[in-house]
């Protein structure tokens, strides 16, 4: 690399780039560590989000029961519940956050490996994709500091993408088959965490269609066969493990496939979806990710003149970015953590772009602005944390509840129950399953009228009414079986009357 004379700041940037090229993996490990240290460690003990709390409740009691996962129902595949259970073993809520940090650290390293797979003869090719993962996984604008399915699935996606690209350079049919098995298994692992994490299979299909796996069709066939075997094997093992815990394949199909189709039409009625969509778009712009996409796309326009060892993945990259954008838009609820679904495509785009000779140009500026955005938002969230009024309710319930008490939050926010240490006799911990599976509240009414009615009933607002729900069947039972106790943090708390039948 040739350094040119210029302002001191330019010379410093070029010197930093030179050091990074000489010791790229030390820099990558440092980036991964800093991302965890700055973007995750300060928030390790913060109150859990509703999803984190609910998933912990499901994972802790997963055994044969009356619902999909034990006594609770959630529209997510079994590997996600298993990973959350592993996080719970590490230390409950803090252990789950620690598991998230491990996923972040591993993802930054895997992003670097992906860069090496694209340009194996260029050690510094690992830097830009690793930096892409680091800045985007650290920002709260992408849901950073909170564990979610997209985050836990990311290491599986990056591993599968690496295996898919490694098959491109297979020396023979056996290697192509083995790398294909690895890609299929990792891709299926991501799919068993969240059902729309299809990135590995989209990339494999794009590679096969464009002929970039190997020009000889026999090796392309070996890779495709391996991917089919690997994915089928992983899914079979996952389904067998779930069945041993009382979750049947038919129930899973209904929850992770059929339910999502029904939920899409329900989500279109949500008065909050439009607001969250625009908030997500603003978060995406504020993160700097669109700027990265712009400068990286400009760099790969001249790829034909790039290093001979580098793979030409322009069409597969575009296919992956299009799929990930569609997956984010099809989510319906538009939570910020959906944006993590864009990271694999952006990492591969960065891997295609290579490290520029000088870091004072458009690429350096784009990454610098993105890093500044990440640091500023981390600082803002640290000074002004998300106001979780539900924590006040959870503390109230924890102080008032007696051993053996149960509770229901109508509807959603299961983190209240998890933090208060209370179980729920109603299987739908989240609000969307209520709106799709029990919109007339017949099941909820049966719980309130039955012998195992919850000791505590927590309602957001003055009654059970909420969009997509008809409370007529259940509302009268509150007056019949419950007494009003208190208003806490915007929630009304009721206690079951003694001796009511």
C-alpha positions in Angstrom: 0.0 0.0 0.0 1.3 3.4 -0.9 0.8 6.2 1.6 0.5 9.7 0.2 1.5 13.0 1.9 -1.4 15.0 3.3 -2.9 16.5 6.4 -1.9 14.9 9.7 -5.4 13.4 10.1 -5.2 11.7 6.7 -1.7 10.4 7.4 -3.0 9.0 10.8 -5.9 7.2 9.1 -3.5 5.7 6.5 -1.2 4.6 9.3 -4.1 2.9 11.1 -5.1 1.2 7.9 -1.6 0.0 7.4 -1.5 -1.5 11.0 -4.9 -3.1 10.4 -3.7 -4.8 7.2 -0.6 -6.2 9.0 -2.6 -7.6 11.9 -6.2 -7.9 10.8 -7.4 -10.5 13.2 -6.1 -8.7 16.2 -8.1 -5.7 15.0 -11.2 -7.9 14.4 -11.0 -9.4 17.9 -10.7 -6.0 19.3 -13.7 -4.8 17.4 -15.8 -7.7 18.6 -14.7 -7.1 22.2 -15.4 -3.3 22.0 -18.9 -4.0 20.5 -19.7 -6.2 23.5 -18.0 -3.9 26.0 -19.7 -0.7 24.8 -22.9 -1.8 23.3 -23.9 -4.7 25.5 -22.1 -4.9 28.9 -23.5 -1.6 30.3 -27.1 -3.0 29.7 -26.5 -6.4 31.1 -28.6 -5.8 34.2 -31.3 -3.6 32.7 -34.9 -4.9 33.0 -35.8 -7.5 30.4 -37.9 -6.6 27.4 -41.3 -8.2 27.1 -40.0 -10.8 24.6 -37.0 -11.7 26.7 -39.1 -12.2 29.7 -41.7 -14.2 27.9 -39.2 -16.5 26.2 -37.5 -17.2 29.6 -40.9 -18.2 31.0 -41.6 -20.5 28.1 -38.1 -22.0 28.2 -38.1 -22.7 32.0 -41.1 -24.9 31.9 -40.8 -26.6 28.5 -42.0 -30.1 29.1 -45.1 -32.1 28.1 -48.1 -30.0 28.9 -51.4 -28.6 27.7 -50.0 -26.2 25.0 -47.3 -25.9 22.4 -44.3 -25.5 24.7 -45.4 -27.0 28.0 -48.3 -24.8 29.2 -47.4 -21.8 27.0 -47.8 -21.0 23.3 -45.5 -18.9 21.1 -45.1 -18.8 17.3 -41.4 -19.5 17.3 -39.4 -22.7 16.4 -37.9 -24.9 19.0 -34.2 -24.1 18.7 -34.9 -20.5 19.9 -36.5 -21.9 23.1 -33.6 -24.3 23.6 -31.1 -21.4 23.3 -33.1 -19.2 25.7 -33.1 -22.2 28.1 -29.3 -22.3 27.8 -29.1 -18.6 28.6 -31.3 -19.1 31.6 -28.9 -21.7 32.9 -26.1 -19.1 32.6 -27.9 -16.9 35.0 -31.5 -16.0 34.2 -32.0 -12.7 32.6 -28.4 -11.7 32.9 -27.4 -15.1 31.4 -29.7 -14.5 28.5 -28.0 -11.1 27.8 -24.6 -12.9 28.2 -25.7 -15.3 25.5 -26.5 -12.4 23.3 -23.0 -11.0 23.9 -21.6 -14.3 22.8 -23.7 -14.2 19.7 -22.4 -10.7 18.9 -18.8 -11.6 19.5 -19.1 -14.7 17.4 -20.9 -12.9 14.6 -18.1 -10.3 14.2 -15.5 -13.0 13.9 -17.7 -15.0 11.5 -18.2 -11.8 9.4 -14.4 -11.6 9.1 -14.2 -15.3 8.0 -16.8 -14.5 5.4 -14.5 -11.8 4.0 -11.6 -14.3 3.9 -13.9 -16.8 2.0 -14.6 -14.2 -0.7 -10.9 -13.2 -1.0 -8.9 -16.0 0.5 -5.5 -14.6 -0.6 -6.1 -11.2 1.0 -5.9 -11.3 4.9 -7.1 -7.7 5.2 -10.3 -8.7 3.3 -11.7 -9.8 6.7 -11.7 -6.2 8.1 -14.5 -4.5 6.4 -17.2 -7.2 6.8 -16.2 -7.5 10.5 -16.4 -3.8 11.0 -19.9 -3.8 9.3 -21.1 -6.4 11.8 -19.5 -4.6 14.7 -21.1 -1.2 14.1 -24.6 -2.6 13.3 -24.7 -5.1 16.1 -23.7 -2.5 18.6 -26.3 0.1 17.9 -29.6 0.2 19.8 -31.2 1.4 16.6 -30.9 -2.2 15.4 -32.3 -3.5 18.7 -28.9 -3.8 20.3 -28.5 -4.6 24.0 -31.7 -6.8 23.8 -31.7 -10.5 22.9 -34.0 -11.6 20.1 -34.3 -14.4 17.5 -32.6 -12.4 14.8 -29.5 -12.0 16.9 -29.3 -15.6 18.1 -29.8 -16.8 14.5 -27.1 -14.6 13.1 -24.1 -16.8 13.9 -25.9 -19.7 12.2 -26.6 -17.6 9.1 -23.0 -16.4 8.8 -21.6 -19.9 9.3 -23.9 -21.2 6.6 -22.9 -18.4 4.2 -19.2 -19.2 4.8 -19.8 -22.9 4.1 -21.7 -22.0 0.9 -18.8 -19.8 -0.3 -16.2 -22.4 0.7 -18.0 -24.9 -1.5 -17.2 -22.6 -4.4 -13.5 -23.5 -4.0 -14.0 -27.2 -3.4 -11.2 -29.3 -4.9 -13.6 -32.2 -5.6 -17.0 -33.7 -5.2 -16.4 -34.9 -1.6 -15.4 -31.5 -0.4 -18.4 -29.9 -2.2 -20.7 -32.4 -0.5 -19.3 -31.8 2.9 -19.4 -28.0 2.7 -22.9 -28.3 1.3 -23.9 -30.4 4.4 -22.4 -27.7 6.6 -24.2 -24.9 4.8 -27.6 -26.8 4.9 -27.2 -27.7 8.6 -26.3 -24.1 9.6 -29.1 -22.7 7.4 -31.6 -25.0 9.0 -30.3 -24.0 12.4 -31.2 -20.4 11.7 -34.6 -21.5 10.4 -35.2 -23.4 13.6 -34.6 -20.1 15.5 -36.9 -17.9 13.4 -38.9 -19.1 10.5 -38.0 -16.3 8.1 -34.2 -16.6 8.5 -33.8 -18.2 5.0 -30.7 -16.3 4.0 -28.4 -19.3 3.6 -30.8 -21.0 1.2 -31.4 -17.8 -0.7 -27.6 -17.4 -1.2 -27.2 -21.1 -2.1 -29.9 -20.9 -4.7 -28.5 -17.6 -6.1 -25.0 -19.2 -6.3 -26.3 -22.3 -8.1 -28.5 -20.3 -10.5 -25.7 -17.9 -11.4 -23.1 -20.7 -11.7 -20.8 -19.2 -9.0 -20.5 -22.3 -6.9 -18.5 -24.1 -9.6 -18.6 -24.1 -13.4 -18.7 -27.9 -13.5 -22.3 -28.9 -12.9 -21.3 -32.1 -11.1 -19.9 -30.1 -8.2 -22.9 -27.8 -8.1 -25.0 -30.9 -7.8 -22.9 -32.2 -4.9 -23.2 -29.0 -3.1 -27.0 -28.9 -3.6 -27.3 -32.5 -2.4 -25.2 -31.8 0.6 -27.3 -28.8 1.5 -30.5 -30.9 1.3 -29.0 -33.6 3.5 -27.6 -31.2 6.0 -30.8 -29.2 6.4 -33.0 -32.3 6.5 -30.8 -33.9 9.1 -30.8 -30.9 11.3 -34.5 -30.4 11.1 -35.1 -34.0 11.9 -32.9 -33.8 15.0 -34.6 -30.6 16.1 -38.1 -32.0 15.6 -37.2 -35.2 17.5 -35.8 -33.2 20.4 -38.9 -31.0 20.5 -41.2 -34.1 20.4 -39.4 -35.6 23.3 -40.4 -32.5 25.3 -44.0 -32.7 24.2 -44.0 -30.4 21.1 -45.2 -32.3 18.1 -44.2 -31.5 14.4 -47.9 -30.9 13.5 -48.2 -28.3 16.4 -45.0 -26.6 15.2 -46.2 -26.4 11.7 -49.4 -24.8 12.8 -47.5 -22.3 15.0 -44.6 -21.3 12.8 -46.2 -21.5 9.4 -50.0 -21.5 9.4 -50.2 -19.0 12.3 -48.0 -16.5 10.5 -50.3 -16.4 7.5 -53.3 -15.7 9.8 -51.3 -13.1 11.8 -50.4 -11.1 8.7 -54.0 -10.1 8.0 -54.5 -9.3 11.7 -51.5 -7.1 11.8 -52.8 -5.0 8.9 -55.5 -3.8 11.4 -53.0 -2.7 14.0 -53.2 1.1 14.6 -49.6 1.1 15.7 -48.0 -0.7 12.8 -47.8 2.3 10.6 -46.2 4.4 13.4 -43.6 1.6 14.1 -42.9 1.2 10.4 -41.8 4.9 10.1 -39.9 4.7 13.4 -38.0 1.7 12.0 -37.2 3.6 8.8 -35.9 6.5 10.8 -33.8 4.1 12.9 -32.4 2.6 9.7 -31.4 6.0 8.4 -30.0 7.1 11.7 -27.8 4.0 11.9 -25.9 4.9 8.8 -26.6 1.5 7.2 -28.1 3.1 3.9 -24.9 5.1 3.6 -22.8 2.0 3.9 -24.9 0.3 1.2 -24.5 3.2 -1.1 -20.7 3.5 -0.9 -20.2 -0.3 -1.0 -22.4 -0.7 -4.1 -20.4 2.0 -5.8 -17.2 0.1 -5.0 -18.4 -3.2 -6.4 -19.4 -1.7 -9.7 -15.8 -2.1 -10.9 -15.4 -5.6 -9.6 -14.5 -7.0 -13.0 -11.1 -5.4 -12.6 -10.6 -6.7 -9.1 -8.3 -9.5 -7.8 -8.5 -12.7 -9.8 -8.9 -14.7 -6.6 -12.0 -12.7 -5.5 -15.4 -14.2 -6.1 -17.8 -12.3 -8.3 -20.9 -12.4 -6.1 -22.7 -9.3 -7.3 -25.9 -11.0 -8.3 -26.0 -13.3 -5.2 -25.4 -10.3 -3.0 -28.2 -8.3 -4.6 -30.5 -11.4 -4.3 -29.7 -11.6 -0.6 -30.3 -7.9 0.1 -33.6 -8.0 -1.8 -34.7 -11.1 0.3 -33.7 -9.5 3.6 -35.5 -6.3 2.8 -38.6 -8.2 1.9 -38.3 -10.3 5.1 -38.1 -7.1 7.2 -41.1 -5.6 5.5 -43.2 -8.8 5.8 -42.6 -9.0 9.5 -45.7 -6.7 10.0 -44.9 -5.5 13.6 -41.8 -3.5 12.5 -39.8 -3.8 15.7 -36.3 -2.4 15.6 -34.6 -5.8 16.0 -36.0 -6.8 12.6 -33.2 -4.7 11.1 -30.7 -7.2 12.3 -32.0 -9.3 9.5 -30.2 -7.0 7.1 -26.8 -7.7 8.6 -25.8 -10.9 6.7 -26.4 -9.2 3.3 -24.5 -6.1 4.3 -21.6 -8.2 5.6 -21.4 -10.0 2.3 -21.6 -6.8 0.4 -18.7 -5.4 2.5 -16.8 -8.6 1.8 -17.2 -8.0 -1.9 -15.9 -4.5 -1.6 -12.5 -5.2 0.0 -10.5 -2.7 2.1 -9.8 0.6 0.3 -6.1 1.7 0.0 -6.8 4.8 2.0 -9.4 5.3 4.7 -9.9 9.0 4.0 -12.3 8.4 1.1 -16.0 7.7 0.9 -15.8 4.3 2.5 -13.8 5.6 5.5 -16.2 8.5 5.9 -19.3 6.2 5.8 -17.9 3.8 8.4 -16.8 6.7 10.5 -20.2 8.3 10.5 -21.9 4.9 11.2 -19.5 4.3 14.2 -20.2 7.8 15.5 -24.0 7.1 15.2 -23.6 3.9 17.1 -21.6 5.5 19.9 -24.0 8.4 20.2 -27.1 6.3 20.4 -25.4 4.0 23.0 -24.6 7.0 25.1 -28.1 8.4 24.7 -29.7 5.1 25.8 -27.3 4.9 28.7 -28.2 8.3 29.9 -31.9 8.1 29.1 -32.9 4.4 29.3 -36.2 3.1 28.0 -38.9 3.7 30.4 -40.3 0.3 31.4 -43.3 1.1 33.5 -44.1 -2.6 33.6 -41.2 -3.0 36.0 -43.1 -1.0 38.6 -46.0 -3.4 38.2 -43.8 -6.4 38.5 -42.3 -5.1 41.7 -45.7 -4.4 43.1 -46.9 -8.0 42.3 -43.7 -9.6 43.6 -44.2 -7.8 47.0 -48.0 -8.6 47.2 -48.1 -12.2 45.8 -48.1 -15.3 48.0 -46.6 -18.7 47.2 -48.7 -20.5 44.7 -50.3 -17.3 43.3 -50.7 -17.0 39.5 -51.3 -14.0 37.2 -52.4 -13.0 33.8 -51.5 -9.7 32.0 -54.3 -8.8 29.5 -52.8 -8.8 27.0 -49.1 -9.3 26.5 -46.0 -7.9 28.3 -45.0 -11.3 29.8 -41.9 -9.7 31.3 -44.2 -8.5 34.2 -44.9 -12.1 35.1 -41.3 -13.2 34.7 -39.9 -10.4 36.8 -42.6 -11.0 39.5 -41.9 -14.7 39.5 -45.5 -15.7 38.7 -46.9 -18.3 36.3 -49.9 -17.9 34.1 -52.8 -20.3 33.6 -53.6 -18.7 30.3 -51.2 -20.1 27.6 -51.1 -16.9 25.4 -48.4 -14.8 26.9 -48.2 -12.4 24.0 -51.0 -10.2 22.5 -50.7 -11.3 18.9 -51.7 -14.9 19.6 -54.6 -13.7 21.6 -55.8 -11.6 18.6 -55.3 -14.5 16.2 -56.2 -17.6 18.2 -58.7 -16.2 20.8 -60.1 -12.9 19.4 -63.5 -13.6 21.1 -61.8 -14.4 24.3 -63.6 -17.7 24.7 -60.5 -19.5 26.0 -59.7 -16.6 28.3 -63.2 -16.6 29.6 -62.8 -20.4 30.4 -59.7 -19.6 32.4 -61.4 -16.8 34.4 -64.5 -19.0 35.0 -62.5 -22.2 35.9 -61.1 -23.5 39.2 -57.6 -22.4 38.2 -58.4 -18.7 37.5 -55.4 -16.5 38.1 -55.0 -14.9 41.5 -54.0 -11.6 39.9 -55.3 -10.0 36.8 -53.4 -7.1 35.3 -55.1 -4.9 32.7 -53.6 -2.1 30.6 -56.4 0.5 30.7 -59.8 0.3 32.2 -61.1 -2.9 30.5 -60.2 -5.8 28.3 -60.9 -3.9 25.1 -58.0 -3.7 22.6 -57.8 -3.7 18.8 -58.7 -7.0 17.3 -60.3 -8.4 20.4 -64.0 -8.6 21.4 -64.2 -8.6 25.2 -67.9 -9.2 25.5 -67.6 -12.8 26.6 -64.9 -12.2 29.3 -65.4 -8.7 30.7 -68.4 -9.6 33.0 -66.4 -12.2 34.8 -64.0 -9.6 36.1 -66.8 -8.0 38.2 -68.0 -11.4 39.2 -64.7 -13.0 40.3 -62.3 -10.1 41.0 -61.9 -7.0 43.1 -60.0 -3.9 42.1 -56.8 -3.4 44.1 -54.6 -0.6 42.7 -53.4 1.4 39.7 -49.7 1.0 39.1 -47.6 2.3 36.2 -50.7 2.7 33.9 -52.0 -0.8 34.7 -55.0 -1.7 36.8 -54.5 -4.6 39.2 -57.3 -7.0 40.3 -57.2 -9.8 42.9 -59.5 -12.9 42.8 -62.2 -12.8 45.4 -61.9 -15.5 48.0 -64.4 -18.3 47.7 -65.8 -17.1 44.3 -67.1 -19.9 42.2 
